[in-house]
Amino acid sequence: MTDNHTREPSPADRFQLLVEAVQDYGIFMLDPSGRVMSWNAGAERIKGYRADEVIGKHFSMFYPASERERQWPEHELKLATAVGKYEEEGWRVRKDGTPFWANVVITAMRDAQGTLTGFGKVTRDLTERRAHEQALRQSEERFRLLIEGVRDYAIYMLDPEGIIQSWNSGAEDIKGYTASEVIGKHYSMFFRQEDMLAGRPAQELQDALQHGRTEDEGWRVRKDGSTFWANIIVTPIHGADGALLGFAKVTRDMSERSKLRELEHSLKRMNEFLAMLAHELRNPLAPIRNAVSILQLEGSPSPTLRTSRDMIDRQLTHLTRLIDDLLDAGRLTSGKIRIRPERVSFNQVAARAIEAVRPSMDARGQAFDVDIPSARVWVNADEIRLAQVLQNLLGNASKFTPIGGTIKLSARVSGSRLRVEVADNGEGIPAASIQDIFALFSQGDGIAASRQSGLGIGLALARSIVEMHGGTISATSPGLGLGSVFHVELPGASMDEQAGQPETPWLLVVDDNRDAADSLADLLRMLGCRVRTAYDGESALEAARQDGPRMAFVDIGMPGKNGAQVLRELRALPGGDTLFAAAVTGYGAEDEKAGRADFDGFDARLQKPVGLSDLRDLLARAHVGGDRPPGPPSPLP
């Protein structure tokens, strides 16, 4: 009779089915010599072999060649036999030759009599876990190296009680302690005594716990006992369960920033002081200037009085310039200098600067050469500030060039850039000072500077103005006693297409009263004329010898050679017979009747102060300015 009932699997059968179905673990049996006796699905998945490919073969086939050569598989079996179980992690090899990181457990199997019947072997693929752990270790190592390598910040860990647990190189640099000197000690050792007595260290940690982070600035103490101003950030560190693990502490030395803030406050106070000083100095200077102007209007002063009056005038002008320089220094340090660029004539800017420094050059008997294109040069600039740059460079050249020396101003347009040079054969600049001469209050070589007046502001101001225009300024010098050259480059330059045309005739203004000469020259320039000034007869004659003027305005009552004598010598020069000469006089009609003025040889006469309409009419009569062709001068009215 047939049994229609299926036999229930035994516990051993169920266990076998369970083992064979496991996918995540390679589970197989070895005989006492290490040959594979069974093979589950997990072993096939992990190692890549089917059961028929491995059963009966030695399990060393799963090991790298290097491990087989040193008979490590056999050694594992010996250890398992001796102690009953062996576990390790190491590299194993799949069927396709790729390695994987395995956790291996080998268990010795014995019968009831204790006889070794074989081994049970369980293998787990831990390649992904190992890669993750290795990446984590590398990340931790990189972070550790990063923290250790930071030198601008002191970064260290505290335990929950404030005991130092770690110490980076930045902490060593800033605080002066090595790691061995601080680890295991309380971090309050970095506080001043009064701060420790006030409970600041404990309060700092309490604040960090309460707010999740605390930041503060205050004094801290280095190993050598010196204090420094520090920025401190303390952050509590909690574990996954929320338990406090300790604190991360970051300290930065803010001493330099604190000094910078103090410097900024000092500069602000200095600027306020300079502004107040300038205001207070200008108040007494105003009546002094008015008194000098009154003296200058007095007719025929004695030579002694005239000399004293002119000396006061020159020194007053110098003092006023120093006050202006001080104010510019304040504006420079506070960034308040502003420019208003527009399309301006560089020729006019240069003329303005030259007229301002020409008296200094003439007083020192210095030869001055100008090499500027005759065609109009245009540049996008602030006319007043650019003239100030040239005036500073020319004034500097005159100051450091000896009596009888030579100064040259040249300008060229290359592409769209204006290149300007101021050269001299004066004292030169030491190589060690060439990089510092544009610094504020710098005067280059101390010995040379001590023989000159000034505050060391002009070149710093010139550099600032040039750079605000988008240009550059530099200096070169072969060395002491060999002169120097200052180079200025400005963008956005162009030239009128007039290079081959004859230059506009120029006019000469001669007056020993500098203000009178300069102001008249300014009026003439505003009317479109090219003008040179001279403050005595000899300078006027020298200028006329270099290039004959078309017209001359000559003061009558000059000391030394008076106006009439100067005119006679001007007439004697080549081309002097066609010179249109206007006498400029402060004498009134009664003085003229008394024979105190000689107008012989003059084509016209102007009464001081000269009116603008009278000046326009005279220029029209002389056919100077505008588009009128030159012609014979009109007779003196």
C-alpha positions in Angstrom: 0.0 0.0 0.0 1.4 3.4 -1.0 2.0 6.1 1.7 0.2 9.2 0.5 1.6 11.4 3.3 4.8 13.5 2.7 7.5 12.9 5.3 8.1 15.9 7.6 11.7 17.2 7.2 13.9 16.5 10.2 15.5 19.4 12.2 18.8 18.6 10.5 17.1 18.9 7.1 15.5 22.2 8.0 18.8 23.6 9.3 20.5 22.5 6.1 17.9 24.3 4.0 18.3 27.4 6.1 22.1 27.4 5.7 21.8 26.9 1.9 19.4 29.7 1.6 21.5 32.4 3.4 22.6 35.0 0.9 24.7 37.4 3.0 27.1 34.9 4.4 29.3 32.3 2.7 28.8 29.2 4.9 30.6 26.0 3.9 32.2 22.9 5.5 35.9 21.8 5.2 37.2 18.3 5.9 40.2 18.1 8.4 42.7 18.8 5.5 40.8 21.9 4.4 39.0 20.7 1.4 35.5 22.1 0.7 32.7 19.7 1.5 29.6 21.9 1.2 28.7 25.3 -0.4 25.7 27.5 0.2 24.1 30.2 -1.9 25.8 33.0 0.0 29.2 31.5 -0.7 28.4 31.4 -4.4 27.2 35.0 -4.4 30.2 36.3 -2.5 33.0 34.3 -4.1 31.5 33.7 -7.5 32.0 29.9 -7.7 29.3 27.3 -8.1 29.3 24.3 -5.8 30.6 21.9 -8.4 33.6 24.2 -9.0 34.8 24.2 -5.5 33.7 21.0 -3.6 36.7 18.7 -3.2 39.2 21.5 -3.7 41.4 23.1 -1.0 39.9 26.3 0.5 43.3 28.1 0.0 42.1 28.8 -3.5 40.1 31.8 -2.0 43.3 33.4 -0.7 45.7 35.8 -2.5 48.9 34.2 -3.8 51.1 35.9 -1.2 49.0 34.4 1.6 49.2 30.9 0.0 52.9 31.2 -0.3 53.4 31.8 3.4 50.8 28.9 4.0 48.5 31.2 5.9 45.4 29.1 5.2 47.0 26.0 6.9 48.0 28.2 9.8 44.4 29.4 10.3 43.3 25.7 10.5 46.0 24.9 13.1 44.9 27.9 15.2 41.2 26.9 14.9 42.2 23.3 15.8 44.2 24.4 18.8 41.7 26.9 20.3 38.4 25.8 18.7 37.7 29.0 16.8 39.7 31.4 14.7 38.4 34.8 13.5 40.1 37.5 11.4 39.6 40.1 8.7 41.7 40.2 5.5 41.8 40.1 1.8 40.2 37.2 -0.1 39.9 36.6 -3.9 36.8 36.0 -5.9 36.5 33.7 -9.0 37.1 36.7 -11.3 40.3 37.6 -9.5 38.9 40.7 -7.8 39.9 41.0 -4.1 37.3 41.7 -1.3 37.7 42.4 2.4 36.3 39.5 4.4 35.4 38.7 7.9 36.3 35.1 8.4 35.3 32.7 11.3 36.6 29.1 11.3 35.2 26.7 13.9 36.7 23.3 14.5 34.1 20.5 14.4 34.5 17.4 16.6 32.5 14.3 17.2 31.3 12.9 20.6 34.7 11.4 21.2 36.5 14.7 20.4 37.9 13.6 17.2 38.3 16.4 14.6 35.8 15.9 11.8 36.3 19.1 9.9 35.7 22.8 10.0 32.8 25.2 9.7 33.7 28.4 7.8 31.6 31.5 7.7 32.7 34.4 5.4 31.2 37.8 5.2 32.0 40.5 2.5 32.9 43.7 4.4 34.4 45.6 1.4 31.8 48.4 1.5 32.0 48.8 5.3 35.8 48.8 5.1 35.7 51.5 2.4 33.3 53.6 4.5 35.5 53.2 7.6 38.6 53.9 5.7 37.0 57.0 4.1 35.9 58.1 7.6 39.4 57.5 9.0 40.9 59.5 6.1 38.4 62.3 6.6 39.2 62.4 10.3 42.9 62.4 9.5 42.5 65.2 7.0 40.5 67.2 9.5 43.1 66.5 12.2 45.9 67.6 9.8 43.9 70.7 8.8 43.3 71.7 12.4 47.0 70.9 13.3 48.2 73.0 10.3 46.1 76.1 11.1 48.5 78.7 12.5 46.4 81.8 12.7 43.9 80.3 15.1 44.4 78.4 18.4 42.0 75.4 18.1 41.7 73.0 21.0 39.3 70.7 22.8 38.2 70.8 26.4 36.5 68.1 28.4 33.2 69.0 30.2 35.2 70.3 33.1 37.4 72.6 31.0 40.5 70.3 31.0 42.5 70.7 27.7 42.4 67.5 25.6 44.0 68.6 22.3 46.3 71.4 21.1 47.1 72.6 17.5 50.1 74.4 16.1 48.2 77.7 16.0 47.6 77.4 19.8 51.3 76.9 20.3 52.2 79.9 18.1 49.7 82.2 19.7 49.9 81.2 23.4 53.5 79.9 23.4 52.9 76.5 25.1 53.7 73.1 23.5 51.0 70.4 23.7 52.8 68.5 26.4 52.8 71.7 28.6 49.0 72.2 28.5 47.1 68.9 27.8 45.5 67.7 31.1 45.5 71.2 32.6 42.5 73.5 33.1 42.2 76.2 30.4 41.8 78.9 33.0 45.6 79.1 32.9 45.2 81.5 29.9 43.2 84.1 31.9 44.5 87.0 33.8 44.5 86.7 37.6 41.7 89.2 38.0 39.5 87.4 35.4 40.0 84.1 37.2 39.0 85.7 40.5 35.9 87.0 38.8 35.0 83.5 37.6 35.3 84.3 33.9 36.5 80.8 32.8 33.5 79.0 34.3 31.1 81.7 33.1 32.4 81.3 29.6 31.6 77.6 29.5 28.3 78.2 31.1 27.3 80.8 28.5 28.3 78.4 25.7 26.1 75.7 27.2 23.2 78.1 27.7 23.3 79.6 24.2 24.8 76.8 22.2 27.8 79.0 21.4 29.5 82.0 22.9 31.8 84.6 21.4 33.8 87.3 23.3 36.8 89.5 23.1 39.2 90.1 26.0 42.7 89.9 27.3 44.5 86.6 27.5 47.9 85.6 28.8 50.8 83.9 26.9 53.3 81.6 28.4 55.8 84.4 28.8 53.3 86.4 30.8 52.5 89.0 28.1 48.9 89.7 27.4 47.2 89.9 24.0 43.7 90.9 22.8 41.8 87.8 21.8 38.7 86.9 20.0 37.3 83.7 21.5 34.6 81.3 20.3 33.4 78.4 22.5 31.1 75.7 21.2 29.8 72.8 23.3 30.1 69.3 21.7 27.4 66.7 22.4 27.3 63.0 21.6 24.5 61.2 19.7 22.7 60.6 23.0 22.9 64.3 23.8 25.5 63.9 26.5 28.1 66.7 26.8 31.4 65.5 25.5 33.3 68.8 26.0 33.9 72.1 24.3 35.6 73.2 21.1 37.5 76.5 21.6 38.9 78.8 18.9 41.1 81.8 19.9 42.4 84.4 17.5 45.1 87.0 18.3 43.4 90.4 17.6 46.3 92.5 18.8 47.1 93.8 15.3 43.5 94.6 14.5 43.2 96.3 17.9 46.2 98.4 17.0 44.6 99.2 13.6 41.5 100.4 15.2 43.5 102.6 17.5 45.4 103.9 14.5 42.1 104.7 12.7 40.9 106.5 15.7 44.2 108.4 15.9 44.0 109.3 12.2 40.5 110.6 12.7 41.6 112.7 15.7 44.6 113.9 13.7 42.4 115.0 10.8 40.1 116.8 13.2 43.1 118.5 14.8 44.5 119.5 11.4 41.2 121.0 10.3 41.0 123.0 13.5 44.6 124.0 13.2 44.2 125.2 9.7 41.1 127.2 10.6 42.9 128.8 13.6 46.0 129.6 11.5 44.0 131.1 8.6 42.3 133.6 10.9 45.6 135.6 11.7 46.9 135.0 8.2 44.0 136.8 6.6 44.8 140.3 8.1 48.5 139.7 7.5 47.8 139.0 3.8 45.6 142.2 3.7 48.4 144.2 5.3 50.9 143.0 2.8 48.5 143.8 -0.1 48.2 147.4 1.4 51.9 147.8 1.5 52.2 146.6 -2.1 49.8 149.3 -3.2 51.9 152.0 -1.5 53.7 154.0 -4.1 57.6 154.1 -4.2 58.5 152.4 -1.0 62.1 152.6 0.2 64.3 149.6 -0.9 64.5 148.4 2.7 60.7 148.5 3.1 60.2 146.8 -0.3 62.6 144.0 0.6 60.9 143.4 4.0 57.5 143.6 2.4 58.4 141.1 -0.3 60.0 138.7 2.2 56.8 138.7 4.3 54.8 138.1 1.2 57.0 135.1 0.1 57.0 133.5 3.6 53.3 134.1 4.0 52.7 132.3 0.7 54.9 129.5 1.9 53.1 129.2 5.2 49.7 129.2 3.4 51.0 126.3 1.2 52.1 124.3 4.2 48.6 124.7 5.7 47.1 123.5 2.4 49.5 120.5 2.4 48.4 119.6 6.0 44.8 119.7 5.0 45.5 117.6 1.9 47.4 115.1 4.1 44.3 114.8 6.3 42.1 114.3 3.2 44.5 111.7 1.8 44.6 109.5 4.9 40.8 109.7 5.3 40.1 109.1 1.7 38.3 112.4 1.2 40.2 113.6 -1.8 37.9 113.7 -4.8 38.5 114.5 -8.4 36.1 115.9 -11.1 37.5 114.7 -14.4 36.6 116.5 -17.6 38.2 117.0 -21.0 41.0 119.5 -20.4 44.0 120.9 -22.3 47.2 119.5 -20.8 49.0 122.4 -22.3 47.0 124.8 -20.2 47.4 122.6 -17.1 51.2 122.6 -17.7 51.3 126.4 -18.1 49.4 126.8 -14.9 51.9 124.6 -13.0 54.9 126.2 -14.6 53.8 129.7 -13.7 53.4 128.6 -10.1 57.0 127.3 -9.7 58.9 129.5 -12.2 59.7 132.1 -9.5 61.4 129.5 -7.4 63.5 128.3 -10.4 64.3 131.9 -11.4 65.4 132.7 -7.9 67.8 129.8 -7.9 69.1 130.6 -11.4 67.9 127.2 -12.8 67.6 126.6 -16.5 64.1 125.3 -17.4 63.4 123.4 -20.6 59.8 122.6 -21.7 59.3 120.0 -24.5 55.5 119.7 -25.0 53.8 119.2 -28.4 52.7 122.5 -30.0 49.4 120.8 -30.9 46.8 120.8 -28.2 47.0 117.7 -26.0 43.7 116.7 -24.4 43.3 114.4 -21.4 40.4 113.4 -19.2 41.4 114.8 -15.8 40.6 117.2 -13.0 42.4 120.3 -14.1 43.2 121.7 -10.7 44.4 118.4 -9.2 46.5 117.5 -12.3 48.1 121.0 -12.2 48.8 120.3 -8.5 50.7 117.1 -9.5 52.9 118.9 -12.0 53.4 121.7 -9.6 54.6 119.3 -6.9 56.9 117.5 -9.2 58.4 120.7 -10.6 58.7 122.3 -7.2 60.4 119.2 -5.9 62.8 119.2 -8.8 63.7 122.9 -8.1 64.0 122.3 -4.4 66.6 119.4 -4.8 68.4 120.9 -7.8 71.3 123.2 -7.0 71.6 126.8 -8.1 72.3 126.9 -11.8 71.0 123.4 -12.3 68.7 122.2 -15.1 65.1 121.0 -15.0 63.1 119.7 -17.9 59.4 119.0 -18.4 58.5 116.9 -21.4 55.2 115.3 -22.5 54.3 112.9 -25.3 51.1 111.1 -26.4 51.6 107.4 -27.2 48.5 105.6 -28.3 45.9 106.8 -25.9 48.3 107.5 -23.0 49.9 110.7 -22.0 53.5 110.2 -20.8 55.0 113.1 -18.8 58.5 113.3 -17.4 60.1 115.8 -15.0 63.9 115.4 -15.0 66.6 117.3 -13.1 70.4 117.1 -12.5 70.0 117.6 -8.8 70.8 115.5 -5.7 69.3 112.3 -7.0 67.6 109.6 -4.9 69.4 106.8 -3.0 68.5 103.3 -4.2 67.3 102.4 -0.7 64.8 105.3 -0.7 63.4 105.0 -4.3 60.5 102.8 -3.1 59.7 105.0 -0.1 59.6 108.6 -1.5 55.9 108.4 -2.4 55.0 107.5 1.2 53.2 110.2 3.3 55.6 112.4 5.3 58.6 110.7 3.6 61.4 113.0 2.5 63.8 110.4 1.1 67.4 110.8 2.3 67.3 112.4 5.7 70.4 114.5 5.3 69.3 115.9 2.0 65.8 116.5 3.2 67.0 118.3 6.3 68.4 121.0 4.1 65.0 121.6 2.5 61.6 122.8 3.7 58.4 120.9 3.4 56.4 118.2 5.1 56.9 115.2 2.8 53.3 115.4 1.6 53.6 116.5 -2.1 54.7 113.2 -3.6 52.2 111.1 -1.6 49.5 113.4 -2.7 50.7 113.3 -6.4 50.6 109.5 -6.4 47.1 109.4 -4.9 45.8 111.9 -7.5 47.5 110.2 -10.4 46.1 106.8 -9.4 42.7 108.2 -8.9 42.9 109.2 -12.6 43.7 105.6 -13.5 47.4 106.4 -14.1 50.8 105.6 -12.7 53.7 107.5 -11.2 57.2 106.4 -10.6 60.7 107.7 -10.1 64.2 106.6 -11.3 67.6 107.9 -10.4 71.1 106.7 -11.2 72.1 107.6 -7.6 73.1 110.4 -5.3 74.3 113.5 -7.1 73.1 112.2 -10.5 69.7 113.7 -10.7 66.3 112.0 -11.0 63.4 111.5 -13.3 59.7 111.3 -12.4 57.4 109.6 -14.8 53.6 110.1 -15.0 51.3 108.1 -17.3 47.6 109.0 -17.7 45.0 107.2 -19.9 42.5 108.7 -22.3 44.8 111.2 -24.0 44.5 112.6 -27.6 46.1 115.4 -29.7 44.7 118.0 -32.1 45.9 117.5 -35.7 48.0 120.6 -35.6 51.5 119.3 -35.2 52.9 120.9 -38.4 51.3 124.4 -37.8 53.3 127.3 -36.4 52.9 127.9 -32.7 50.6 130.6 -31.4 52.6 133.8 -30.5 53.2 134.3 -26.9 52.9 137.3 -24.5 55.3 138.5 -21.8 54.2 140.0 -18.5 56.9 141.8 -16.5 56.2 143.0 -13.0 58.2 142.8 -9.8 54.9 142.4 -7.9 54.4 138.7 -8.3 50.7 138.7 -7.5 50.1 141.5 -10.1 52.1 139.6 -12.7 50.5 136.2 -12.0 46.9 137.5 -11.9 47.4 139.4 -15.2 48.9 136.3 -16.7 45.9 134.3 -15.6 43.5 136.8 -17.2 45.4 136.6 -20.4 45.3 132.8 -20.4 41.6 132.9 -19.9 41.4 135.0 -23.0 43.2 132.3 -24.9 46.8 133.6 -24.9 50.1 131.9 -24.2 51.9 133.8 -21.5 55.2 133.8 -19.7 55.9 135.9 -16.6 59.1 137.6 -15.4 59.5 139.4 -12.0 62.5 141.6 -13.0 64.1 143.2 -16.0 66.9 140.6 -16.5 64.5 137.7 -16.4 62.3 139.4 -18.9 65.2 140.0 -21.3 66.4 136.4 -20.9 62.9 135.0 -21.8 62.7 137.3 -24.8 66.1 136.2 -26.1 65.0 132.5 -26.0 61.8 133.2 -28.0 60.7 136.6 -29.1 57.2 137.6 -27.6 54.5 139.1 -29.8 53.4 141.4 -27.1 54.7 142.6 -23.7 53.1 144.1 -20.6 55.8 145.9 -18.7 55.4 147.5 -15.2 56.8 151.0 -15.1 58.0 151.3 -11.5 60.3 148.3 -11.1 63.5 148.5 -9.0 66.7 148.1 -10.8 65.8 148.4 -14.5 62.6 150.2 -14.7 59.9 149.7 -17.4 61.3 152.2 -19.8 64.8 150.7 -19.6 63.5 147.2 -20.1 61.5 148.3 -23.2 64.5 149.9 -24.8 66.5 146.7 -24.5 63.5 144.6 -25.7 63.3 146.8 -28.8 67.0 146.2 -29.4 66.5 142.4 -29.7 65.8 140.7 -33.0 62.2 141.3 -33.9 61.8 143.9 -31.1 60.8 146.6 -33.5 57.4 144.8 -34.2 56.8 144.1 -30.5 53.5 145.6 -29.2 54.4 146.9 -25.7 51.9 148.1 -23.1 53.0 150.0 -20.1 51.3 148.8 -16.9 51.4 151.5 -14.2 50.1 152.3 -10.8 50.8 156.0 -11.2 48.0 158.4 -11.5 47.6 161.4 -13.7 49.3 163.8 -11.2 52.3 161.5 -11.0 52.6 161.5 -14.7 52.5 165.3 -14.9 55.3 165.4 -12.3 57.4 163.4 -14.7 57.5 160.3 -12.4 56.7 157.9 -15.3 58.3 157.5 -18.7 56.0 156.0 -21.4 58.3 156.7 -24.3 58.4 153.8 -26.8 55.2 152.1 -25.5 52.3 151.4 -27.8 49.7 151.6 -25.0 49.2 152.2 -21.3 47.1 150.3 -18.8 46.2 151.6 -15.3 46.3 149.2 -12.3 44.1 147.4 -11.6 43.6 146.4 -15.2 40.0 146.0 -16.2 38.9 143.0 -18.3 37.2 145.1 -21.0 40.3 147.3 -21.3 42.4 144.1 -21.7 40.1 142.7 -24.4 40.3 146.0 -26.3 44.0 146.2 -26.1 44.4 142.6 -27.4 42.1 143.5 -30.3 44.2 146.5 -31.2 47.4 144.5 -31.0 45.8 141.7 -33.1 46.7 139.2 -30.5 44.3 136.3 -29.7 41.4 135.3 -31.8 41.7 134.8 -35.5 42.9 138.3 -36.4 46.0 138.4 -38.5 49.0 140.1 -37.0 49.6 143.7 -38.1 51.4 146.8 -37.1 50.7 148.1 -33.6 48.3 150.9 -33.1 49.7 154.2 -31.7 49.6 154.9 -28.0 46.4 156.8 -27.2 
